[in-house]
Amino acid sequence: MFKPIEIFIGLRYTRAKQRSGFISFISMTSMLGVALGVMALITVLSVMNGFEAQLREKILGMASHVTISEYQNALHNWSELGHDLSEIGDVTGWAPFVNAEVMLSANQRVSGSLLRGVLPEKEGAVSDIAEKMIDGRLDQLQSSGFGVILGAELARYLRVSVGDKVTVITPQVTPTPAGILPRLRRFTVIGLFEVGMYEYDRNLALIHLDDGSKLLRLNQGVTGLRVKLKDMFQAPYVTHKIAQKLTPNYNISNWTMEHSNFFKAIKTEKRVMFIILMLIVAVAAFNIVSTLVMVVTDKQPEIAILRTLGLTPRSVMGVFMVQGTLIGLVGTVFGVLSGVALALNVETIVHTIEQFFHVQFLPADIYYISELPSKLVWSDVVTIATYSFFLSFFSTIYPAWKASRVNPAEALRYE
């Protein structure tokens, strides 16, 4: 009495026990298909969002937002240049650095490594390395102290710990009476860090800026300046602003140039995964079509009676659209609830499965990160739910139209 007749009959058909148990089974399967598709889509996109956020955080926690260097020579006026950069409102910090690819040797083991010279008092302004120390402190690096801080994986490979010695072999050579020999220098391990990203934990070693300048014969110069910004997504704009202030002999790059292909690949994969997993929902929507076709066939006598009582073809069409849409709506709601719950707890669930079956889904030596992160983005949830609902809605149009075309005389001829 208090609702349109189409909704009343559609809800009654949905609640009523079908004469054919097979039709009820197909309806339940369609509902579960929609729910599983939505749940899988929300979970996978949340995990991909988590991967992107974690990688960006770990990469930019060690790399800089903007890097400034000279094309040919070492940078000697870095202190004045740093003060000039501080006057730019978007810049929150800067630090000089020295970079070199070297070989580290200890305990009859040799490993290639990136050697980075830093100023401990400045490094905290551009990186999170001080917070990632698991043994020792970053401020223990002293000028002419020839101490080195190693990544945890690199130290494990070289079988060294705090207090042990490692030999740094640089690509530069020294002429001697015995011939040309590579430059060697013994360093003492004074600390270990662990970023949680294998690329850095396995390949990075830190020394004091002065020691790096001496080792690489830069004559008190540095490789360049690392700059941190208030908003890392403004890096291209700030890069252009800095370039306008400096002479052309400076090379200015930012994280979007150095890692752009990597993050573009992640976005492309996310888009492709959305399309692929949306096909699961589409298959479930097609199941709704088959369900409604069978329901229409099963209820032709009832349709004919409703038509003789004055129900219009449009109203008959509305009855079955309500029934199909309700199947899709219930499936979408359950899918959203289960997907959100799974996305918020995926790290705990995966950790429990790894412990129970003694497996590791993301080995640290293969993947950039060794944990399965998840970041739920509500705009993704709304988009997925909207697509799922409209797919379910549009899948009801054809069967409902067929129901509206039922001829009452033909349907009741053999009843």
Secondary structure by P-SEA (a helix, b strand, c coil): ccccaaaaaaaaaaacccccaaaaaaaaaaaaaaaaaaaaaaaaaaaaaaaaaaaaaaaaaccccbbbbbccccccaaaaaaaaaaacccccccccbbbbbbbbbcccbbbbbbbbbbcccccccccccccccccccccccccccbbbbbcaaaaaaacccccbbbbbbccbbbbcccccccbbbbbbbccccccccccccccbbbccaaaaaaaacccccccbbbbbcccccaaaaaaaaaaaaccccbbbbccccccaaaaaaaaaaaaaaaaaaaaaaaaaaaaaaaaaaaaaaacaaaaaaaaaacccaaaaaaaaaaaaaaaaaaaaaaaaaaaaaaaacaaaaaaaaaaaaccccccccccccccbbbbbbaaaaaaaaaaaaaaaaaaaaaaaaaaaacccccccccc
